[in-house]
Amino acid sequence: MNNRRIRYFTLIEVVVALAILTGGIMGAMAIVTMSKKRMDRAYDSFYAQHMLAQAAEYYLLCGNKSITPDFFPYSGHSASCNIADCKDKNIPSNTGGNWKLATYDIAVRGPNGQIVSEVKVDKLLRNEIFQQR
């Protein structure tokens, strides 16, 4: 006969092992949740910068005309542009001759009307174009 005793895990050992396993799983879930939130924020930031780049390209090429839906196809979002004299004191606004330094204030607004992103760009314009705005 075989008198060897079979050794099983005690209840306390099983409880401790389950607690360690639960802690590891909870930590992994917290990391996944944080990374998902960071990915969402990065995507929103990229999306806003992409819309702003597209609006800036349009306004810098076409002036202060209203942006067309085929060029800016983001439903619920809108872009606006305000062209004004350059306010920088270190740069002369009248460059002499036929040119004038203007500031384009370009903004993209979300569905709730808040500014999602904006940029100010200085650009040299011919006087006749600046006066037509």
C-alpha positions, 0 to 999 in steps of 0.5 A: 500500500501506498502511504504517501499523503497528497498535499493540497493548497490551503484555503489561505494560499488560494485566497492570497493567489486570487487577490494577487491575480485580481490586483494584476488584472485591475492594474492592467484594466486601469492602464488600458482605460488610461491609454484609451482616453489618451488616444481619444484626446490625441485623435481629437487634437489631430482632427482639430489641427487638420480642420484648422490646416484645411481652413487656413489653406483655403483662406490664405489662398482665397481671401475672406470668402466664405468657405465652401462645404466641398472644401470643408466637409466637417458637419457641425463645424464651421470656419471663419476668418478675419483679416485686419492690419498687423498689430505687431509694433515691431513690424511696420504695417505699411511696407511701402509701395503696393503692399500691406502687412495683414493678419489673418485670424482663422478659427474653427468652431465646433457644433456648440459654437466654441472655438476648437482651434485657431491661428493667426497668420501674417501675410503680405497683401497688395493694397487693392486686395486689402481694401477689397476685403 
